[in-house]
Amino acid sequence: MDGIQHYGAFLAACVALNLTPGLDTFYILARSGREGHAAGLGAALGISAGCVVHTLAAVLGLSAILTTSALAFSALKYLGAAYLVWIGLRMLLARQAVRVPAETRGRGFAAAFRQGMLTNVLNPKVALFYLAFLPQFIVPHAPHPQLGLLVLGLSFIGTGLGWSLVLALLGARIHRLLQRRPRIGSWMDRACGAALLGFGLRLALQQRG
């Protein structure tokens, strides 16, 4: 695919990251478990809409950096690498704990969609993650890096939406399972932490070319 490298590895990483329990996962589980499948679907679509915003921001913000400014590229690279290593180590070293979903306000599809989107858009860690993760799979000096970033972002959203819909449909059962067996979530955290740590180190060593 023009401008994209290691697309298969990218999709595998997307699946692994989306399967790891996090804020979005437990928000969907909470809405679906408390209000039914419609609210869970609204939450899933709202989170995906927020990811579209982050994808467009990444495309617009990184296009000039990737092609014109070596200093800005390096600054962003090391910032992103440090963040990925930090969250990877936190996941690897975190103590086992039972996750408690945040309280939500409002009921129904529309409220779940709106809150899901705002939770995602207003989370600066999500924006920084997009800026750190997507460029690793763009070919240096690609003729159209914006198109590559857009395809990668939409691919990430697609895999995430698929899993989010599963969570919305099976939310109540999965929620109860993780509440009873927190070790499952703990091991999933460690697996994702190791993956993010590897991506962070790789990003720190990457050359602009």
Phi, psi and chi 1 to 4 in degrees:
 res  aa     phi    psi   chi1   chi2   chi3   chi4
   1 MET       -  131.0 -168.4  174.8  -62.8      -
   2 ASP   -59.9  123.1 -174.9   35.5      -      -
   3 GLY    86.6   -5.9      -      -      -      -
   4 ILE  -119.4  137.7  -62.6  176.3      -      -
   5 GLN  -121.6  149.5   59.2 -176.5   -8.4      -
   6 HIS    55.0   47.5  -49.3  -55.3      -      -
   7 TYR   -65.2  -36.7 -173.6   64.9      -      -
   8 GLY   -62.0  -43.3      -      -      -      -
   9 ALA   -64.8  -36.7      -      -      -      -
  10 PHE   -60.9  -46.4  172.7   79.0      -      -
  11 LEU   -63.7  -39.2  -69.4  178.9      -      -
  12 ALA   -62.9  -41.6      -      -      -      -
  13 ALA   -65.3  -38.9      -      -      -      -
  14 CYS   -60.0  -46.2  -71.0      -      -      -
  15 VAL   -61.6  -45.4  171.6      -      -      -
  16 ALA   -61.8  -42.9      -      -      -      -
  17 LEU   -68.3  -39.9  -68.3  170.2      -      -
  18 ASN   -69.3  -28.3  -73.8  -44.0      -      -
  19 LEU   -77.7  -14.0  -70.9  177.2      -      -
  20 THR   -79.6  125.9  -58.5      -      -      -
  21 PRO   -59.8  134.8  -23.2   34.4      -      -
  22 GLY  -153.2 -165.3      -      -      -      -
  23 LEU   -57.8  -47.7  173.9   61.4      -      -
  24 ASP   -61.8  -42.9  -67.5  -13.8      -      -
  25 THR   -57.0  -49.5  -61.4      -      -      -
  26 PHE   -77.9  -22.4  -73.2   92.2      -      -
  27 TYR   -66.6  -46.3  176.3   74.0      -      -
  28 ILE   -63.1  -43.7  -64.3  171.3      -      -
  29 LEU   -61.5  -39.8  -68.6  173.8      -      -
  30 ALA   -65.9  -46.8      -      -      -      -
  31 ARG   -66.2  -44.2  -60.9  -54.0  -62.7 -125.9
  32 SER   -67.0  -42.1 -179.5      -      -      -
  33 GLY   -67.3  -33.2      -      -      -      -
  34 ARG   -89.3  -35.2  -67.1  172.5 -177.9  172.1
  35 GLU  -121.3   -6.1  -57.6  176.0   38.4      -
  36 GLY   103.1 -179.2      -      -      -      -
  37 HIS   -66.1  -33.3  -62.6  157.2      -      -
  38 ALA   -63.7  -44.7      -      -      -      -
  39 ALA   -67.3  -37.5      -      -      -      -
  40 GLY   -62.9  -39.9      -      -      -      -
  41 LEU   -64.2  -41.4  177.4   61.4      -      -
  42 GLY   -61.4  -42.1      -      -      -      -
  43 ALA   -62.7  -44.2      -      -      -      -
  44 ALA   -62.1  -45.3      -      -      -      -
  45 LEU   -69.3  -35.1  -66.7  177.0      -      -
  46 GLY   -64.7  -42.9      -      -      -      -
  47 ILE   -63.5  -40.6  -71.5  168.3      -      -
  48 SER   -64.8  -37.9  -65.4      -      -      -
  49 ALA   -63.2  -38.9      -      -      -      -
  50 GLY   -62.8  -37.6      -      -      -      -
  51 CYS   -66.5  -31.7  -70.8      -      -      -
  52 VAL   -62.1  -41.8  170.7      -      -      -
  53 VAL   -60.8  -44.8  173.8      -      -      -
  54 HIS   -65.3  -36.6  -74.6  -62.6      -      -
  55 THR   -63.8  -46.6  -64.9      -      -      -
  56 LEU   -63.9  -37.7  -65.8  177.7      -      -
  57 ALA   -64.2  -40.5      -      -      -      -
  58 ALA   -64.8  -42.4      -      -      -      -
  59 VAL   -62.6  -47.7  169.5      -      -      -
  60 LEU   -71.0  -34.1  -64.6  175.3      -      -
  61 GLY   -83.9  -30.2      -      -      -      -
  62 LEU   -92.7  -18.8  -78.0  178.9      -      -
  63 SER   -58.5  -48.1   58.5      -      -      -
  64 ALA   -69.9  -38.2      -      -      -      -
  65 ILE   -62.7  -43.6  -66.9  175.2      -      -
  66 LEU   -65.9  -26.6  -71.6  172.9      -      -
  67 THR  -107.2  -17.9   56.6      -      -      -
  68 THR  -125.0  -35.1   61.7      -      -      -
  69 SER  -115.4  107.3  175.7      -      -      -
  70 ALA   -67.6  -37.7      -      -      -      -
  71 LEU   -65.5  -46.9  177.7   60.7      -      -
  72 ALA   -65.1  -38.5      -      -      -      -
  73 PHE   -60.3  -46.1 -179.7   90.9      -      -
  74 SER   -65.2  -42.1  -64.7      -      -      -
  75 ALA   -61.8  -46.0      -      -      -      -
  76 LEU   -66.1  -39.0 -179.8   61.5      -      -
  77 LYS   -61.0  -49.1  178.5 -177.4   73.0  171.0
  78 TYR   -71.9  -33.0  -70.4  120.1      -      -
  79 LEU   -63.8  -47.1  177.9   63.5      -      -
  80 GLY   -65.0  -40.6      -      -      -      -
  81 ALA   -63.6  -42.7      -      -      -      -
  82 ALA   -62.6  -40.5      -      -      -      -
  83 TYR   -65.3  -44.4  173.4   65.0      -      -
  84 LEU   -63.9  -42.5  -72.1  172.6      -      -
  85 VAL   -63.5  -40.5  169.2      -      -      -
  86 TRP   -62.1  -50.7  177.9   65.9      -      -
  87 ILE   -70.9  -30.7   59.7  175.8      -      -
  88 GLY   -63.3  -45.3      -      -      -      -
  89 LEU   -66.1  -38.0  -71.4  174.3      -      -
  90 ARG   -61.2  -41.8  -75.7 -167.9   63.3 -174.4
  91 MET   -67.4  -39.1  -73.2 -175.9  171.1      -
  92 LEU   -68.7  -36.3  -77.1  170.6      -      -
  93 LEU  -100.4   -4.9  -58.7  176.5      -      -
  94 ALA   -64.3  141.7      -      -      -      -
  95 ARG   -75.4  151.1  -65.7 -178.8  177.7  179.3
  96 GLN   -62.9  133.2 -179.5  176.4  -45.3      -
  97 ALA  -150.9  152.0      -      -      -      -
  98 VAL   -85.2  125.8  177.8      -      -      -
  99 ARG   -82.3  136.7  -64.3  173.4  174.1   81.6
 100 VAL  -118.2  118.7  178.9      -      -      -
 101 PRO   -62.0  147.1  -18.2   30.0      -      -
 102 ALA   -68.8  151.7      -      -      -      -
 103 GLU   -68.8  145.8  -67.7  -65.1  -34.5      -
 104 THR  -120.0  156.6   58.1      -      -      -
 105 ARG  -122.0  145.8  -63.4 -179.3 -179.9  179.3
 106 GLY    86.3  154.2      -      -      -      -
 107 ARG  -131.6  157.5  -61.5 -179.2   64.6   83.3
 108 GLY    95.3  176.2      -      -      -      -
 109 PHE   -59.6  -50.0  178.3   92.6      -      -
 110 ALA   -62.7  -43.7      -      -      -      -
 111 ALA   -65.6  -41.3      -      -      -      -
 112 ALA   -65.4  -40.5      -      -      -      -
 113 PHE   -62.9  -48.9  177.8   91.7      -      -
 114 ARG   -62.1  -46.8 -179.6  177.7   62.4 -104.6
 115 GLN   -67.8  -37.7  -68.2  172.4    5.9      -
 116 GLY   -62.7  -43.1      -      -      -      -
 117 MET   -66.2  -45.3 -177.7  173.7 -179.7      -
 118 LEU   -66.4  -39.3  -72.0  176.5      -      -
 119 THR   -58.6  -38.5  -63.0      -      -      -
 120 ASN   -77.9  -47.9 -169.3  -84.0      -      -
 121 VAL   -63.5  -37.9  169.8      -      -      -
 122 LEU   -87.5    6.5  -61.8  178.5      -      -
 123 ASN   -93.7  106.2 -173.2  -13.6      -      -
 124 PRO   -64.7  -24.4   23.7  -33.8      -      -
 125 LYS   -66.3  -32.8  -67.9 -177.3  179.1 -180.0
 126 VAL   -66.9  -44.4  177.6      -      -      -
 127 ALA   -60.8  -45.1      -      -      -      -
 128 LEU   -65.4  -35.7 -173.8   54.6      -      -
 129 PHE   -62.9  -44.3  172.7   79.1      -      -
 130 TYR   -60.6  -42.6  -92.5   72.5      -      -
 131 LEU   -67.1  -29.4  -66.2  178.3      -      -
 132 ALA   -86.1  -34.2      -      -      -      -
 133 PHE   -87.4  -49.2 -174.3   60.4      -      -
 134 LEU   -62.2  -42.9  -60.1 -174.0      -      -
 135 PRO   -62.7  -19.4  -23.9   35.1      -      -
 136 GLN   -62.5  -21.1  -62.3 -176.2   63.3      -
 137 PHE  -108.8   15.1  -60.8   91.6      -      -
 138 ILE   -99.6  131.5  -63.0  -64.0      -      -
 139 VAL   -65.1  131.2  176.3      -      -      -
 140 PRO   -54.8  136.2  -25.5   34.5      -      -
 141 HIS    60.9   31.5  -58.1  -60.8      -      -
 142 ALA   -61.8  140.5      -      -      -      -
 143 PRO   -64.8  -30.6   21.8  -32.7      -      -
 144 HIS  -135.0   72.1  -56.8  -69.7      -      -
 145 PRO   -62.3  -29.0   22.9  -33.9      -      -
 146 GLN   -61.8  -41.5  -54.8   96.1  -36.5      -
 147 LEU   -64.9  -41.7  178.7   59.2      -      -
 148 GLY   -62.5  -43.9      -      -      -      -
 149 LEU   -63.1  -38.4  -71.1  170.5      -      -
 150 LEU   -65.0  -43.9 -179.3   61.2      -      -
 151 VAL   -63.5  -43.2  170.7      -      -      -
 152 LEU   -63.6  -44.1  -68.1  175.2      -      -
 153 GLY   -62.1  -44.7      -      -      -      -
 154 LEU   -67.6  -32.6  -66.1  178.0      -      -
 155 SER   -65.7  -42.8  -61.7      -      -      -
 156 PHE   -62.7  -41.9 -174.0   80.2      -      -
 157 ILE   -64.1  -40.5  -67.3  168.6      -      -
 158 GLY   -62.0  -46.7      -      -      -      -
 159 THR   -66.0  -37.4   59.2      -      -      -
 160 GLY   -67.9  -39.6      -      -      -      -
 161 LEU   -65.5  -39.7  178.7   59.1      -      -
 162 GLY   -58.3  -46.7      -      -      -      -
 163 TRP   -68.4  -36.6  177.0 -123.9      -      -
 164 SER   -63.8  -37.2  -64.7      -      -      -
 165 LEU   -67.2  -37.1  -65.6  177.6      -      -
 166 VAL   -62.1  -43.9  171.6      -      -      -
 167 LEU   -61.9  -39.7  -68.6  173.9      -      -
 168 ALA   -63.7  -37.0      -      -      -      -
 169 LEU   -78.9  -33.3  -66.0  174.8      -      -
 170 LEU  -112.8   18.4  -56.8  176.5      -      -
 171 GLY   -54.5  -47.7      -      -      -      -
 172 ALA   -62.0  -42.7      -      -      -      -
 173 ARG   -67.8  -46.3  -65.2 -177.0  179.9 -179.8
 174 ILE   -64.0  -39.9  -63.0  175.4      -      -
 175 HIS   -58.6  -46.7 -169.0 -166.4      -      -
 176 ARG   -64.7  -37.3  -72.8 -164.6  -62.9  -91.2
 177 LEU   -62.7  -47.2  173.8   63.6      -      -
 178 LEU   -69.5  -29.2  -66.7  178.2      -      -
 179 GLN   -67.6  -38.7  -71.3  -76.3  -35.8      -
 180 ARG   -79.8  -30.8  -67.2 -164.4  -52.8  -93.0
 181 ARG  -129.0   74.4  -59.7 -179.7 -179.5  178.5
 182 PRO   -63.3  -17.6   21.6  -32.9      -      -
 183 ARG   -61.8  -31.8  -75.0 -175.9  178.0  -86.5
 184 ILE   -61.1  -49.5  -64.2  176.6      -      -
 185 GLY   -63.4  -34.5      -      -      -      -
 186 SER   -64.0  -45.5  179.6      -      -      -
 187 TRP   -67.2  -35.6  -79.8  109.0      -      -
 188 MET   -65.1  -38.1  -67.4 -179.8   71.9      -
 189 ASP   -60.5  -44.0  -85.3   -5.4      -      -
 190 ARG   -65.0  -40.1  -72.8  179.3  171.8   83.4
 191 ALA   -63.7  -44.8      -      -      -      -
 192 CYS   -68.7  -36.3 -174.9      -      -      -
 193 GLY   -60.6  -41.9      -      -      -      -
 194 ALA   -63.6  -40.5      -      -      -      -
 195 ALA   -64.6  -44.6      -      -      -      -
 196 LEU   -66.9  -36.9  -68.8  178.3      -      -
 197 LEU   -61.1  -43.2 -179.3   60.1      -      -
 198 GLY   -62.8  -43.2      -      -      -      -
 199 PHE   -64.4  -38.0  -81.7  120.2      -      -
 200 GLY   -64.0  -44.0      -      -      -      -
 201 LEU   -65.3  -39.2  -65.2  174.5      -      -
 202 ARG   -65.0  -40.7  179.0 -172.1  175.7 -160.4
 203 LEU   -64.7  -39.6  178.7   60.2      -      -
 204 ALA   -63.2  -30.1      -      -      -      -
 205 LEU   -91.5   -7.5  -63.0  174.0      -      -
 206 GLN   -69.6  138.4  179.8  177.8  -35.5      -
 207 GLN  -100.8  147.6  -61.2  -63.5  -40.6      -
 208 ARG   -68.0  -29.0 -175.5  167.5 -179.7  -94.9
 209 GLY    90.8      -      -      -      -      -
